[in-house]
Amino acid sequence: MNSLVKHNHSADIIDKANSLLSPCRVCPRMCGVDRLSDETYGECRTGLYPLIASANLHFGEEPPISGFNGSGTIFFASCNLSCRYCQNYPISQYSEGRKATPEDLAHLMMKLQKRGAHNINFVTPTHVVPQIIKAYFLARENGFHLPLVYNSSGYDSVETLKLLEGIIDMYMPDMRYNDPQIALKLSRVSNYPQVNRAAIHEMHRQVGSLQVDDDGIGTRGLLIRHLILPNEHAGSEGIFKFIAEEISKDTYVSLMSQYFPAYKAVDDPELNRKITKKEFHRAVDAFYGAGLSKGFIQPEPE
């Protein structure tokens, strides 16, 4: 166990995390609902217990995460964002999943460890951090030892992230928007850039740049994902400039070109198409132009 966690009693950390559930301020939405009483009318529509959509070995993540044996991916249902183009909208927006106690979650972590996973990869974890923290300590009592990956939209609270210091080994957040107005239009949160950048600073402070072992498997650090959107709505140039100037030019970035219209984007004239080759190359040029060089660039769109 990380030395920081050793010097903090697990019960104290769990109590601090649980206190964020009522009134709820786990995420930047600050809904204020009483989730300890299982109220579910907050932005994430999640009460006391997380909803788990799936838990399995996953081989489709970035190479340092999937490795050879796969990433032990636990996909949480619901989300604190409402992105018009969400490609996982049945899970994120319609909350398709089964309730799981922290004990259930700890059991899943152990099960995936026994199957040979390189890590446990929490997908869309922002709204269920207190439950993850409790599950982590329960799993540790039973021999859990894998690195933990926090795979989020990047719309995370710094206060909540601080509770994860010494627990999360790798952060893999999105950086979705550079423009507040675009963020409001596409995800209903005008403060996304401000909140996102503060979260990225905190994540990097905790774990630094991505580190890999001799086999290229990630062990610790930050890996940022950036999805190229049609009409340059993601603001790639501004995001890459921020990463290079305020985080580190050694930051690993996954530049993703796989956008396709889903959910409400199908009927949105600004979003109802894949990205063009021109848009792709502008984003790639902006990546290198900012002085970044580490990471993974997906193939040019057809």
C-alpha positions in Angstrom: 0.0 0.0 0.0 1.2 3.5 -0.8 3.0 5.2 2.1 0.5 8.0 2.1 -2.4 5.7 2.6 -0.5 3.8 5.3 -0.3 7.0 7.4 -4.0 7.7 6.9 -6.4 5.4 8.6 -8.7 3.8 6.0 -11.8 4.5 8.1 -11.0 8.2 8.2 -10.7 8.3 4.4 -13.9 6.4 3.9 -15.7 8.7 6.3 -14.5 11.8 4.5 -15.6 10.3 1.2 -19.0 9.3 2.5 -19.6 12.8 3.9 -19.5 14.0 0.3 -22.6 12.0 -0.5 -25.0 14.0 1.7 -25.6 16.7 0.6 -23.9 15.4 -2.5 -20.9 17.3 -3.7 -18.9 14.3 -5.0 -18.7 16.0 -8.5 -18.6 19.6 -9.7 -22.4 19.5 -10.3 -22.9 19.9 -6.5 -26.5 18.6 -6.8 -26.9 18.5 -3.0 -29.2 15.4 -2.9 -29.0 13.0 0.0 -27.5 9.9 -1.6 -26.9 8.3 1.8 -30.6 8.0 1.9 -30.5 6.6 -1.7 -32.0 9.7 -3.4 -31.5 9.3 -7.1 -32.7 12.6 -8.6 -29.3 14.2 -8.9 -27.6 14.8 -12.2 -26.0 11.3 -12.2 -29.3 9.6 -11.1 -27.3 7.4 -8.8 -28.2 6.8 -5.1 -26.1 5.1 -2.5 -24.9 2.2 -4.6 -23.2 2.3 -8.0 -24.8 0.8 -11.1 -22.3 -1.5 -12.9 -22.9 -2.0 -16.6 -20.1 -4.5 -17.1 -16.9 -5.9 -15.6 -14.5 -7.9 -17.8 -11.1 -8.0 -19.3 -10.8 -5.3 -22.0 -8.2 -5.3 -24.8 -9.3 -2.1 -26.6 -7.7 0.5 -24.4 -4.4 2.3 -25.0 -1.4 -0.2 -25.1 0.0 0.7 -21.6 -3.5 0.0 -20.1 -4.6 -3.1 -22.0 -1.1 -4.6 -22.3 -1.1 -8.3 -23.1 -3.5 -9.7 -20.6 -6.2 -7.0 -20.8 -7.4 -4.3 -18.5 -9.8 -5.3 -15.7 -12.5 -2.8 -16.8 -15.4 -2.0 -14.5 -17.9 0.2 -16.4 -20.2 2.2 -14.2 -23.6 3.2 -15.5 -24.9 6.8 -15.4 -22.8 10.0 -15.7 -22.6 13.5 -14.5 -22.5 14.9 -18.0 -25.1 14.9 -20.8 -23.1 14.8 -24.0 -25.2 15.1 -27.1 -22.9 12.7 -29.0 -22.3 10.0 -26.2 -21.4 6.7 -27.9 -22.3 4.8 -24.7 -25.6 6.6 -24.1 -27.7 3.5 -23.2 -25.4 3.1 -20.2 -24.5 6.7 -19.4 -27.9 8.4 -20.0 -30.4 5.5 -19.5 -28.5 4.1 -16.5 -28.5 0.5 -17.7 -26.7 -1.5 -15.0 -27.1 -3.5 -11.8 -26.7 -2.2 -8.3 -23.5 -3.2 -6.5 -22.4 -2.7 -2.9 -18.8 -1.9 -2.1 -18.5 -5.5 -1.1 -19.7 -6.5 -4.6 -17.3 -4.1 -6.2 -14.4 -5.5 -4.1 -15.3 -9.0 -5.2 -15.2 -8.0 -8.9 -11.8 -6.4 -8.4 -10.5 -9.6 -6.9 -12.1 -11.7 -9.6 -10.5 -9.7 -12.4 -7.1 -9.8 -10.6 -7.4 -13.6 -10.5 -8.1 -13.6 -14.3 -4.7 -11.9 -14.9 -5.7 -8.3 -15.5 -2.9 -5.8 -15.6 -4.9 -3.3 -13.7 -8.4 -2.4 -12.5 -9.9 0.3 -14.8 -12.8 2.2 -13.4 -14.7 3.7 -16.3 -17.0 6.7 -15.6 -16.1 6.7 -11.9 -16.6 10.4 -11.1 -20.0 10.0 -9.3 -19.1 6.9 -7.3 -15.7 7.8 -5.8 -16.8 7.2 -2.2 -18.0 3.7 -3.0 -14.8 3.0 -5.0 -12.6 4.0 -2.0 -14.5 1.7 0.4 -14.2 -1.2 -2.1 -10.5 -0.6 -2.5 -9.8 -1.0 1.2 -12.0 -4.1 1.4 -10.2 -5.6 -1.5 -6.8 -4.8 0.0 -7.7 -6.8 3.1 -8.1 -9.8 0.8 -4.9 -9.5 -1.1 -5.7 -7.1 -3.9 -2.5 -5.5 -5.3 -3.1 -4.3 -8.9 -2.7 -0.7 -10.1 -6.0 1.3 -10.3 -6.9 3.4 -13.3 -9.3 6.3 -13.0 -10.9 6.6 -16.5 -13.2 9.7 -16.5 -14.7 12.4 -18.6 -12.4 14.9 -16.8 -15.2 16.7 -15.2 -14.0 15.9 -11.7 -13.9 17.8 -8.4 -10.4 18.6 -7.0 -11.7 18.1 -3.5 -12.8 14.5 -4.4 -9.7 13.8 -6.3 -7.5 14.6 -3.3 -9.1 11.7 -1.4 -7.8 9.4 -4.1 -4.2 10.4 -3.6 -2.2 7.2 -2.9 -5.1 5.0 -4.1 -5.3 5.7 -7.8 -2.1 4.9 -9.7 -3.0 6.0 -13.2 -5.4 8.8 -14.3 -6.9 8.6 -17.8 -9.2 11.6 -18.1 -10.7 13.2 -21.2 -10.0 16.8 -22.2 -13.1 17.5 -24.3 -13.5 21.2 -24.8 -11.5 24.4 -24.8 -14.5 26.7 -25.2 -17.1 27.1 -22.4 -19.9 27.9 -24.8 -19.3 24.7 -26.8 -19.1 22.7 -23.5 -22.5 24.2 -22.5 -24.0 23.4 -25.9 -22.7 19.8 -26.2 -22.5 18.7 -22.6 -24.6 21.1 -20.6 -21.7 22.4 -18.5 -20.3 25.8 -19.3 -17.5 25.5 -16.7 -16.1 22.3 -18.2 -12.8 23.8 -19.4 -12.1 25.5 -16.0 -13.1 22.4 -13.9 -11.3 20.1 -16.3 -8.0 22.0 -16.2 -8.0 22.2 -12.4 -8.6 18.4 -12.3 -5.8 17.7 -14.7 -3.4 19.8 -12.6 -4.4 17.8 -9.5 -4.1 14.4 -11.2 -0.6 15.3 -12.5 0.4 16.6 -9.1 -0.5 13.2 -7.6 1.0 10.8 -10.2 3.2 12.8 -12.6 3.7 11.7 -16.2 2.9 8.2 -17.4 5.5 5.5 -16.4 5.7 2.1 -17.9 7.6 -1.1 -17.1 10.0 -3.1 -19.3 7.0 -4.6 -21.1 5.4 -1.2 -21.8 2.6 -1.7 -19.3 1.6 1.4 -17.4 2.4 1.5 -13.7 1.7 5.1 -12.7 1.0 8.5 -14.1 -1.3 10.6 -16.3 -2.6 9.7 -19.7 -5.0 12.3 -21.3 -7.5 11.4 -23.9 -8.7 13.9 -26.5 -11.5 13.1 -29.0 -11.5 15.1 -32.2 -15.0 16.5 -32.9 -16.5 17.7 -36.2 -16.2 21.4 -36.9 -13.2 21.6 -34.5 -15.7 21.8 -31.6 -13.1 20.2 -29.2 -10.7 23.1 -29.5 -7.7 20.8 -29.9 -5.1 23.6 -30.4 -6.0 25.3 -27.1 -6.0 22.0 -25.2 -2.7 20.9 -26.5 -1.2 24.3 -25.7 -2.5 24.0 -22.1 -1.0 20.5 -21.7 2.4 21.5 -23.0 2.7 24.8 -21.1 0.9 24.1 -17.8 1.3 20.3 -17.3 4.3 18.8 -19.1 5.5 18.2 -22.6 6.2 14.7 -21.4 2.4 14.1 -21.0 1.1 11.1 -22.8 -1.9 12.0 -25.0 -4.3 9.6 -26.8 -5.6 11.5 -29.8 -8.8 9.8 -30.9 -10.2 10.0 -34.4 -13.1 7.5 -34.0 -15.9 9.9 -33.5 -19.2 9.0 -35.1 -22.7 10.5 -34.6 -24.7 8.8 -31.8 -27.5 9.7 -29.4 -28.7 13.3 -30.1 -25.8 14.0 -32.5 -27.7 12.0 -35.2 -30.1 14.9 -35.6 -27.6 17.7 -35.0 -26.3 19.3 -38.3 -23.0 20.2 -36.5 -22.4 16.7 -35.2 -24.1 14.3 -37.6 -21.0 13.2 -39.5 -17.6 11.7 -38.9 -14.6 14.0 -38.8 -12.9 14.8 -42.1 -9.3 14.1 -42.9 -8.6 17.8 -42.9 -10.0 18.1 -39.3 -7.9 15.1 -38.3 -4.6 16.6 -39.7 -5.3 19.9 -38.1 -5.5 18.2 -34.7 -2.4 16.2 -35.3 -0.5 19.4 -36.4 -1.7 21.2 -33.3 -0.4 18.3 -31.2 3.1 18.4 -32.6 2.9 22.2 -32.9 2.4 22.5 -29.1 5.6 20.6 -28.6 4.0 17.3 -27.6 5.3 14.0 -28.9 4.4 11.2 -26.5 1.2 9.3 -26.9 -1.0 7.5 -29.3 -2.6 8.9 -32.5 -5.3 6.9 -34.0 -5.4 6.3 -37.8 -6.6 8.9 -40.2 -10.4 8.6 -40.8 -11.5 6.9 -44.0 
